[in-house]
Amino acid sequence: MKFTEEHEWLTLDGSIATVGITEHASTQLGDLVFVELPKVGTALTKGNGAAVVESVKAASDVYAPLDGEVVEVNDAVAADPALVNSDPLGKGWLYKIKLANRADFDALLDDDAYKKLIG
């Protein structure tokens, strides 16, 4: 599992990355009431908005952690945003992307680096 400084996590299976928000991010946001996911087939560019999560506190963009194309979305979180709060690193994943460059994944933060970031 890798992490971004914007509090997204990724796991990799071949060239397909599963993306979600970290437990830290879901705790900071509070109870989610709405999740807007990207459409399958959307080309994402690293650093651009990919999804939106909205809590009772605020709405936040979820940024594309890497360049790629959306190949699957988690409709369960759109129907029940609380899944992101209850299981952010599991059932609360947001979308999957086919990476444009697999090597970019390796440059993301590892667990220790992410823990230092959120300190």
PLY file of the C-alpha trace (Angstrom):
ply
format ascii 1.0
element vertex 119
property float x
property float y
property float z
element edge 118
property int vertex1
property int vertex2
end_header
0.00 0.00 0.00
1.22 3.50 -0.90
0.00 6.93 0.17
-0.09 10.51 -1.12
0.45 13.75 0.76
-3.21 14.53 -0.02
-4.29 11.52 2.10
-5.18 9.02 -0.60
-4.09 5.39 -0.44
-3.40 3.04 -3.33
-2.91 -0.68 -3.74
-1.66 -2.18 -6.97
-2.69 -5.31 -8.87
-0.68 -5.46 -12.09
-1.26 -2.06 -13.70
-4.57 -1.42 -11.90
-4.50 0.75 -8.77
-7.35 0.83 -6.25
-7.72 4.31 -4.72
-9.38 5.50 -1.53
-8.93 8.05 1.22
-6.95 7.23 4.33
-8.37 6.60 7.77
-6.77 9.89 8.87
-8.65 11.77 6.14
-11.98 10.08 6.87
-11.58 10.90 10.59
-10.74 14.55 9.82
-13.75 14.87 7.52
-16.23 13.31 9.90
-19.34 11.42 8.82
-19.61 11.37 5.05
-23.03 12.10 3.57
-22.19 12.17 -0.17
-19.57 10.73 -2.51
-19.22 11.73 -6.16
-17.14 9.26 -8.16
-15.48 9.70 -11.55
-17.03 8.02 -14.58
-15.50 4.83 -15.98
-13.33 5.74 -18.96
-12.33 9.14 -17.55
-8.67 10.01 -18.10
-7.17 11.33 -14.86
-4.13 13.55 -14.50
-2.08 13.44 -11.31
-3.05 16.28 -8.98
-6.39 17.05 -10.62
-9.71 16.42 -8.92
-11.01 12.89 -9.42
-13.82 12.52 -6.89
-15.61 14.53 -4.20
-16.41 13.48 -0.65
-18.81 15.55 1.39
-19.32 15.38 5.13
-21.50 17.32 7.52
-18.42 19.54 8.01
-17.18 20.19 4.46
-16.83 19.01 0.88
-13.36 17.92 -0.23
-11.83 16.98 -3.54
-10.09 13.64 -3.83
-7.18 14.19 -6.18
-5.88 11.77 -8.79
-2.76 10.27 -7.23
-1.32 9.28 -10.62
-2.09 9.56 -14.33
-4.42 6.87 -15.63
-7.86 5.86 -16.81
-10.77 5.01 -14.52
-11.69 1.35 -15.07
-14.08 0.77 -12.16
-15.92 2.73 -9.46
-17.27 1.57 -6.13
-21.01 2.13 -6.47
-21.48 0.88 -2.90
-19.87 4.05 -1.47
-22.03 6.26 -3.67
-25.09 4.49 -2.25
-23.72 4.38 1.33
-20.98 7.00 1.95
-20.63 5.79 5.55
-18.64 2.83 4.16
-15.73 5.24 3.69
-15.84 6.07 7.41
-16.35 2.53 8.66
-13.81 0.79 6.38
-11.71 3.42 4.55
-8.91 0.98 3.63
-11.25 -1.83 2.58
-14.89 -1.67 1.46
-14.67 2.13 1.37
-12.40 2.28 -1.71
-13.48 4.83 -4.31
-12.26 3.87 -7.78
-9.71 1.88 -9.76
-7.40 3.27 -12.43
-5.22 1.70 -15.06
-1.92 3.45 -14.52
-0.29 5.29 -17.40
3.14 4.68 -15.83
3.57 1.84 -13.33
6.89 3.30 -12.06
5.06 6.37 -10.69
3.44 4.12 -8.07
6.83 3.34 -6.53
7.52 7.06 -5.97
4.54 7.45 -3.60
4.86 7.46 0.20
5.26 4.17 2.03
3.55 3.49 5.38
6.39 4.93 7.49
6.64 8.10 5.40
2.88 8.63 5.59
2.86 8.15 9.38
5.58 10.81 9.66
3.49 13.15 7.47
0.42 12.92 9.70
2.66 12.80 12.81
0 1
1 2
2 3
3 4
4 5
5 6
6 7
7 8
8 9
9 10
10 11
11 12
12 13
13 14
14 15
15 16
16 17
17 18
18 19
19 20
20 21
21 22
22 23
23 24
24 25
25 26
26 27
27 28
28 29
29 30
30 31
31 32
32 33
33 34
34 35
35 36
36 37
37 38
38 39
39 40
40 41
41 42
42 43
43 44
44 45
45 46
46 47
47 48
48 49
49 50
50 51
51 52
52 53
53 54
54 55
55 56
56 57
57 58
58 59
59 60
60 61
61 62
62 63
63 64
64 65
65 66
66 67
67 68
68 69
69 70
70 71
71 72
72 73
73 74
74 75
75 76
76 77
77 78
78 79
79 80
80 81
81 82
82 83
83 84
84 85
85 86
86 87
87 88
88 89
89 90
90 91
91 92
92 93
93 94
94 95
95 96
96 97
97 98
98 99
99 100
100 101
101 102
102 103
103 104
104 105
105 106
106 107
107 108
108 109
109 110
110 111
111 112
112 113
113 114
114 115
115 116
116 117
117 118
